[in-house]
Amino acid sequence: MHSFVSWSTLQSPHTPAGVRAQAMSKSGELIEDFLFCNSARSVNVCNAPSPAATSAIPIGQHILEQLEGMMG
């Protein structure tokens, strides 16, 4: 399980800056790749790691293919 950074560590002037949102599995592991969670009527991109912006067209194509499969 990953531990959180303590408040005192965050107050240190020697702590490097940076915050990055990333999905975590139920077991506490960081999800390093794209994560799509589909339901009967929706496609959700739950994790889009960098370089998500540079792969926007392929991501859109994947979402379209998922939606086409749902519509039959």
VMD Tcl script that builds the backbone (N, CA, C; Angstrom):
set m [mol new atoms 216]
animate dup $m
set s [atomselect $m all]
$s set {name element resname resid chain x y z} {
  {N N MET 1 A 0.844 -1.165 0.000}
  {CA C MET 1 A 0.000 0.000 0.000}
  {C C MET 1 A 0.892 1.232 0.000}
  {N N HIS 2 A 0.531 2.205 -0.765}
  {CA C HIS 2 A 1.282 3.452 -0.817}
  {C C HIS 2 A 0.911 4.322 0.377}
  {N N SER 3 A 1.889 5.020 0.926}
  {CA C SER 3 A 1.605 5.917 2.041}
  {C C SER 3 A 1.530 7.349 1.547}
  {N N PHE 4 A 0.814 8.156 2.278}
  {CA C PHE 4 A 0.677 9.558 1.931}
  {C C PHE 4 A 1.846 10.349 2.498}
  {N N VAL 5 A 2.131 11.475 1.905}
  {CA C VAL 5 A 3.193 12.353 2.370}
  {C C VAL 5 A 2.709 13.075 3.622}
  {N N SER 6 A 3.558 13.152 4.621}
  {CA C SER 6 A 3.162 13.816 5.863}
  {C C SER 6 A 3.103 15.331 5.674}
  {N N TRP 7 A 2.330 15.991 6.538}
  {CA C TRP 7 A 2.186 17.445 6.474}
  {C C TRP 7 A 3.529 18.126 6.708}
  {N N SER 8 A 4.340 17.600 7.633}
  {CA C SER 8 A 5.641 18.218 7.913}
  {C C SER 8 A 6.572 18.129 6.708}
  {N N THR 9 A 6.482 17.059 5.948}
  {CA C THR 9 A 7.292 16.936 4.732}
  {C C THR 9 A 6.879 17.980 3.712}
  {N N LEU 10 A 5.586 18.237 3.609}
  {CA C LEU 10 A 5.097 19.231 2.656}
  {C C LEU 10 A 5.551 20.637 3.022}
  {N N GLN 11 A 5.793 20.891 4.294}
  {CA C GLN 11 A 6.211 22.209 4.752}
  {C C GLN 11 A 7.704 22.456 4.555}
  {N N SER 12 A 8.460 21.423 4.251}
  {CA C SER 12 A 9.906 21.550 4.082}
  {C C SER 12 A 10.235 22.361 2.832}
  {N N PRO 13 A 11.166 23.328 2.925}
  {CA C PRO 13 A 11.538 24.112 1.738}
  {C C PRO 13 A 12.345 23.301 0.729}
  {N N HIS 14 A 12.778 22.098 1.111}
  {CA C HIS 14 A 13.602 21.278 0.228}
  {C C HIS 14 A 12.801 20.205 -0.504}
  {N N THR 15 A 11.502 20.249 -0.381}
  {CA C THR 15 A 10.643 19.275 -1.044}
  {C C THR 15 A 10.386 19.721 -2.474}
  {N N PRO 16 A 10.660 18.859 -3.468}
  {CA C PRO 16 A 10.390 19.249 -4.855}
  {C C PRO 16 A 8.886 19.391 -5.104}
  {N N ALA 17 A 8.525 20.349 -5.924}
  {CA C ALA 17 A 7.115 20.609 -6.228}
  {C C ALA 17 A 6.607 19.606 -7.250}
  {N N GLY 18 A 5.301 19.417 -7.250}
  {CA C GLY 18 A 4.685 18.587 -8.271}
  {C C GLY 18 A 3.504 17.806 -7.733}
  {N N VAL 19 A 2.422 17.853 -8.470}
  {CA C VAL 19 A 1.230 17.091 -8.141}
  {C C VAL 19 A 0.741 16.477 -9.436}
  {N N ARG 20 A 0.398 15.206 -9.394}
  {CA C ARG 20 A -0.102 14.539 -10.588}
  {C C ARG 20 A -1.236 13.613 -10.185}
  {N N ALA 21 A -2.371 13.784 -10.810}
  {CA C ALA 21 A -3.500 12.894 -10.550}
  {C C ALA 21 A -3.272 11.588 -11.303}
  {N N GLN 22 A -3.487 10.479 -10.630}
  {CA C GLN 22 A -3.331 9.182 -11.271}
  {C C GLN 22 A -4.232 8.183 -10.565}
  {N N ALA 23 A -4.866 7.319 -11.336}
  {CA C ALA 23 A -5.766 6.317 -10.772}
  {C C ALA 23 A -4.974 5.275 -9.991}
  {N N MET 24 A -5.642 4.718 -8.983}
  {CA C MET 24 A -5.039 3.694 -8.147}
  {C C MET 24 A -5.991 2.504 -8.094}
  {N N SER 25 A -5.432 1.313 -8.194}
  {CA C SER 25 A -6.248 0.105 -8.130}
  {C C SER 25 A -6.711 -0.143 -6.698}
  {N N LYS 26 A -7.633 -1.081 -6.528}
  {CA C LYS 26 A -8.131 -1.413 -5.192}
  {C C LYS 26 A -7.021 -1.939 -4.289}
  {N N SER 27 A -5.973 -2.521 -4.897}
  {CA C SER 27 A -4.858 -3.048 -4.102}
  {C C SER 27 A -3.822 -1.980 -3.761}
  {N N GLY 28 A -4.031 -0.742 -4.240}
  {CA C GLY 28 A -3.124 0.351 -3.916}
  {C C GLY 28 A -2.040 0.599 -4.939}
  {N N GLU 29 A -2.041 -0.139 -6.030}
  {CA C GLU 29 A -1.044 0.053 -7.086}
  {C C GLU 29 A -1.482 1.181 -8.010}
  {N N LEU 30 A -0.528 2.011 -8.435}
  {CA C LEU 30 A -0.848 3.057 -9.402}
  {C C LEU 30 A -1.107 2.431 -10.761}
  {N N ILE 31 A -2.127 2.902 -11.446}
  {CA C ILE 31 A -2.454 2.415 -12.786}
  {C C ILE 31 A -1.665 3.263 -13.766}
  {N N GLU 32 A -0.751 2.632 -14.493}
  {CA C GLU 32 A 0.195 3.345 -15.347}
  {C C GLU 32 A -0.325 3.589 -16.762}
  {N N ASP 33 A -1.411 2.938 -17.145}
  {CA C ASP 33 A -1.896 3.036 -18.518}
  {C C ASP 33 A -3.301 3.631 -18.525}
  {N N PHE 34 A -3.844 3.802 -19.721}
  {CA C PHE 34 A -5.211 4.297 -19.857}
  {C C PHE 34 A -6.164 3.297 -19.212}
  {N N LEU 35 A -7.202 3.812 -18.577}
  {CA C LEU 35 A -8.217 2.963 -17.958}
  {C C LEU 35 A -9.575 3.431 -18.445}
  {N N PHE 36 A -10.281 2.542 -19.134}
  {CA C PHE 36 A -11.620 2.824 -19.632}
  {C C PHE 36 A -12.597 1.985 -18.825}
  {N N CYS 37 A -13.625 2.607 -18.293}
  {CA C CYS 37 A -14.663 1.912 -17.526}
  {C C CYS 37 A -15.979 2.094 -18.270}
  {N N ASN 38 A -16.476 1.012 -18.829}
  {CA C ASN 38 A -17.687 1.074 -19.643}
  {C C ASN 38 A -18.878 0.529 -18.876}
  {N N SER 39 A -20.031 1.118 -19.147}
  {CA C SER 39 A -21.293 0.567 -18.668}
  {C C SER 39 A -22.133 0.291 -19.907}
  {N N ALA 40 A -23.371 -0.057 -19.722}
  {CA C ALA 40 A -24.229 -0.382 -20.862}
  {C C ALA 40 A -24.423 0.805 -21.802}
  {N N ARG 41 A -24.357 2.040 -21.266}
  {CA C ARG 41 A -24.647 3.213 -22.091}
  {C C ARG 41 A -23.579 4.296 -22.041}
  {N N SER 42 A -22.413 3.989 -21.507}
  {CA C SER 42 A -21.386 5.032 -21.429}
  {C C SER 42 A -19.983 4.448 -21.499}
  {N N VAL 43 A -19.058 5.292 -21.925}
  {CA C VAL 43 A -17.632 4.977 -21.918}
  {C C VAL 43 A -16.958 6.080 -21.114}
  {N N ASN 44 A -16.242 5.706 -20.076}
  {CA C ASN 44 A -15.570 6.679 -19.217}
  {C C ASN 44 A -14.064 6.462 -19.270}
  {N N VAL 45 A -13.322 7.531 -19.488}
  {CA C VAL 45 A -11.868 7.475 -19.416}
  {C C VAL 45 A -11.508 7.818 -17.974}
  {N N CYS 46 A -11.107 6.812 -17.206}
  {CA C CYS 46 A -10.854 7.005 -15.776}
  {C C CYS 46 A -9.395 7.300 -15.467}
  {N N ASN 47 A -8.504 7.022 -16.382}
  {CA C ASN 47 A -7.093 7.360 -16.201}
  {C C ASN 47 A -6.518 7.654 -17.572}
  {N N ALA 48 A -5.969 8.830 -17.719}
  {CA C ALA 48 A -5.353 9.242 -18.983}
  {C C ALA 48 A -3.979 9.824 -18.674}
  {N N PRO 49 A -2.976 8.941 -18.550}
  {CA C PRO 49 A -1.647 9.432 -18.196}
  {C C PRO 49 A -1.014 10.218 -19.337}
  {N N SER 50 A -0.007 10.979 -19.000}
  {CA C SER 50 A 0.755 11.674 -20.029}
  {C C SER 50 A 1.339 10.603 -20.929}
  {N N PRO 51 A 1.255 10.708 -22.172}
  {CA C PRO 51 A 0.971 11.817 -23.080}
  {C C PRO 51 A -0.448 11.797 -23.628}
  {N N ALA 52 A -1.443 11.953 -22.788}
  {CA C ALA 52 A -2.836 11.899 -23.227}
  {C C ALA 52 A -3.135 12.915 -24.323}
  {N N ALA 53 A -2.586 14.113 -24.214}
  {CA C ALA 53 A -2.872 15.144 -25.214}
  {C C ALA 53 A -2.323 14.760 -26.579}
  {N N THR 54 A -1.166 14.111 -26.614}
  {CA C THR 54 A -0.577 13.746 -27.905}
  {C C THR 54 A -1.248 12.530 -28.519}
  {N N SER 55 A -2.020 11.803 -27.728}
  {CA C SER 55 A -2.716 10.639 -28.278}
  {C C SER 55 A -4.224 10.842 -28.289}
  {N N ALA 56 A -4.669 12.096 -28.356}
  {CA C ALA 56 A -6.097 12.405 -28.296}
  {C C ALA 56 A -6.875 11.768 -29.447}
  {N N ILE 57 A -6.319 11.773 -30.650}
  {CA C ILE 57 A -7.024 11.187 -31.802}
  {C C ILE 57 A -7.194 9.676 -31.618}
  {N N PRO 58 A -6.154 8.907 -31.279}
  {CA C PRO 58 A -6.360 7.475 -31.040}
  {C C PRO 58 A -7.305 7.181 -29.875}
  {N N ILE 59 A -7.282 8.011 -28.836}
  {CA C ILE 59 A -8.214 7.818 -27.719}
  {C C ILE 59 A -9.644 8.021 -28.206}
  {N N GLY 60 A -9.871 9.069 -28.976}
  {CA C GLY 60 A -11.193 9.327 -29.546}
  {C C GLY 60 A -11.659 8.183 -30.429}
  {N N GLN 61 A -10.738 7.634 -31.227}
  {CA C GLN 61 A -11.072 6.494 -32.093}
  {C C GLN 61 A -11.470 5.285 -31.241}
  {N N HIS 62 A -10.743 5.032 -30.169}
  {CA C HIS 62 A -11.059 3.910 -29.280}
  {C C HIS 62 A -12.440 4.091 -28.644}
  {N N ILE 63 A -12.732 5.303 -28.186}
  {CA C ILE 63 A -14.043 5.584 -27.586}
  {C C ILE 63 A -15.147 5.375 -28.615}
  {N N LEU 64 A -14.933 5.856 -29.831}
  {CA C LEU 64 A -15.918 5.674 -30.900}
  {C C LEU 64 A -16.163 4.193 -31.166}
  {N N GLU 65 A -15.098 3.403 -31.226}
  {CA C GLU 65 A -15.249 1.962 -31.457}
  {C C GLU 65 A -16.033 1.301 -30.321}
  {N N GLN 66 A -15.773 1.718 -29.088}
  {CA C GLN 66 A -16.513 1.178 -27.948}
  {C C GLN 66 A -17.999 1.521 -28.053}
  {N N LEU 67 A -18.297 2.768 -28.402}
  {CA C LEU 67 A -19.692 3.200 -28.529}
  {C C LEU 67 A -20.392 2.491 -29.681}
  {N N GLU 68 A -19.695 2.315 -30.798}
  {CA C GLU 68 A -20.287 1.592 -31.931}
  {C C GLU 68 A -20.626 0.161 -31.536}
  {N N GLY 69 A -19.762 -0.467 -30.736}
  {CA C GLY 69 A -20.027 -1.822 -30.254}
  {C C GLY 69 A -21.246 -1.885 -29.348}
  {N N MET 70 A -21.470 -0.835 -28.586}
  {CA C MET 70 A -22.632 -0.788 -27.696}
  {C C MET 70 A -23.928 -0.621 -28.472}
  {N N MET 71 A -23.851 0.076 -29.606}
  {CA C MET 71 A -25.050 0.360 -30.395}
  {C C MET 71 A -25.397 -0.781 -31.337}
  {N N GLY 72 A -24.479 -1.715 -31.499}
  {CA C GLY 72 A -24.746 -2.868 -32.343}
  {C C GLY 72 A -24.473 -2.591 -33.730}
}
mol reanalyze $m
mol bondsrecalc $m
mol representation Tube
mol addrep $m
